[in-house]
């Protein structure tokens, strides 16, 4: 079993930066790609970013490209999401997810086997 716990959410003003972290415990040897998704109030959960098993490949949603950076530290079993130039539309609950079968991951929730409980990010003046 794999457990994921997100942290780092909070309230920030537009233009600010925030870093989310996701700690992974359990059968971490089976981990593949990792991803971040988010769900804004009243909306469906959407893909934000994903990173391959070895960290060599990343991919971002167009809405965050150039502002967000995903990274992972396999030695520490963590994945992070650095968010810069935050906008009110980035307000959402952010979830990290892990795959046990995919090296590169994808933007589809079905590619991921384990999910965290989420951390809330509010961007408002």
VONU-709171 format. One record per residue: residue in three letters; x, y negated, z negated of N, C-alpha, C in turn. Coordinates in steps of 0.1 Angstrom, whole numbers, plus 5000, padded with zeros to 4 digits. Each point is the difference from the previous one (the first is absolute). Layout:
<nodes>
ALAXYZXYZXYZ
...
</nodes>
This chain:
<nodes>
UNK500850125000499249885000500949885000
UNK499549905007500849875001499149894994
UNK500549914992499349894995500749875004
UNK499149905004500549875004499449904991
UNK500949904996499549894991500549875006
UNK499149915004500449875005500149904989
UNK500849905002500249894990500449885008
UNK499949884993500549885006498949915005
UNK498850045000498949915005499849884990
UNK499249915005499749884992499449895008
UNK499949884994499549895007501149915004
UNK500049955012501049915006499449905008
UNK500749895003499549905009500450025014
UNK499349955010500350015014501549955002
UNK500750085008501449975002501050074991
UNK499550054989500850074990500450145005
UNK500950064992500550135003499650094988
UNK500050135003499750104990500550135005
UNK500550084991500550145003499250104993
UNK499550095007499350124994500950125000
UNK499950084990500850124999499050124997
UNK500550115005499350134998500950104995
UNK499850054988500850114995499450135002
UNK500850105004499550135004500650114990
UNK499150084995500550114991499350135005
UNK500650114995499450135004500950075010
UNK499550065009500750085010500649905011
UNK500949924996500549905009500850055011
UNK500550134999500950065010499150025013
UNK498750004998499250035012499549875007
UNK500549894995499549875006500549985014
UNK499149945008500449965014499949855001
UNK499249965010499849865002499249944988
UNK500249874998499249924990499349895007
UNK498949964995499349895006499349914989
UNK499749885005499249904992498749975007
UNK498950004993498749965006499449904991
UNK499049935004499349914992498549995003
UNK499349964990498549995001499649874994
UNK499549915009499549874996498650024995
UNK499549904992498650014995499050015012
UNK499250105000498950025010500550055013
UNK501350045001500550055012500550154999
UNK500350065011500550135000501549994997
UNK500550114995501550014997500750005014
UNK501149935000500849985013501550034998
UNK500650045010501450035000500849874999
UNK501150004992500949884999501450035006
UNK500650114995501450035004500350154997
UNK500950055007500550144997501550015002
UNK500650104993501450025001500350145001
UNK500950045009500350145002500750074988
UNK500250125000500650084990501349954995
UNK500949975010501349954997500149854999
UNK498949935002500149855000500449945013
UNK500350085010500649955012499049945010
UNK498750024998499049965009498949934992
UNK499649885004498949934993499049955011
UNK498849984995499049945009499049924992
UNK499549895006499249914993498749975008
UNK499049974993498849955006500349865005
UNK499449965011500249875006499849884990
UNK499050024992499749894990501149974990
UNK500950104998501049974990501450005006
UNK500250035013501350015006500749874999
UNK501350014996500849884998499949944986
UNK499050044992499849954987500250114989
UNK499750125003500150114990501250095004
UNK500650064990501150105003499850124991
UNK500050115006499850134992501450064999
UNK500350064988501350064998499850124990
UNK500950095000499950114990501450044995
UNK500050054988501250054994499850144996
UNK500450105008499750144997500750054988
UNK501149944996500750044988499249964987
UNK499249895001499249964989498550045002
UNK499750065011498650035003499149884999
UNK500449905007499149885000499949945015
UNK498949945002499849935012499549864997
UNK500549905007499649864997499449935012
UNK499349894997499549925010500249854997
UNK501049945006500349864998499149925009
UNK499249914993499049925008500449854998
UNK500349945012500349865000498949925007
UNK500149874998499049915007498650054999
UNK499650034988498750064998498949915003
UNK498950055005498849935005498850044992
UNK499049924999498850044993499450135006
UNK500150025013499550135006500850124996
UNK501149984993500850124995499450054987
UNK499049934995499450044987499350145002
UNK500450094992499550145001500650084989
UNK499450124998500750114992500950075009
UNK501250014996501150075008500250144995
UNK500150105009500250144996501250055007
UNK500850084993501150075007499550145002
UNK500650065010499650145004501250085004
UNK500050134998501150085004499550125009
UNK500950045009499750115008500950114997
UNK499650135000500850114998500450075013
UNK499449965011500250075013500449915011
UNK500049874998500449915011501349934998
UNK500950015009501349934998499949855002
UNK499249965010499949865004498749934994
UNK499050084997498849944995499249945012
UNK498949934996499249945010499149894993
UNK499249945008499049904995498750064995
UNK499950135001498850074997500050064986
UNK499049984992499950054987500150154999
UNK499650075010500050145001501450065000
UNK501049925003501450045000500650024987
UNK499349954990500649994986499250094991
UNK500850064991499450104991499749954986
UNK500849914995499949954987499949855000
UNK499249954990499749855000500149964985
UNK500549874999500049944987498649944997
UNK499949944988498749944995499849865005
UNK501149945005499949875006500449894990
UNK500549895005500449884993499449885007
UNK499449914992499249895006500949885002
UNK499949945012500749885004499049895004
UNK500149894993499149895003500849885004
UNK499749955012500749885005499049895001
UNK500249904992499049894999500749884994
UNK499549885004500549884994499049954989
</nodes>
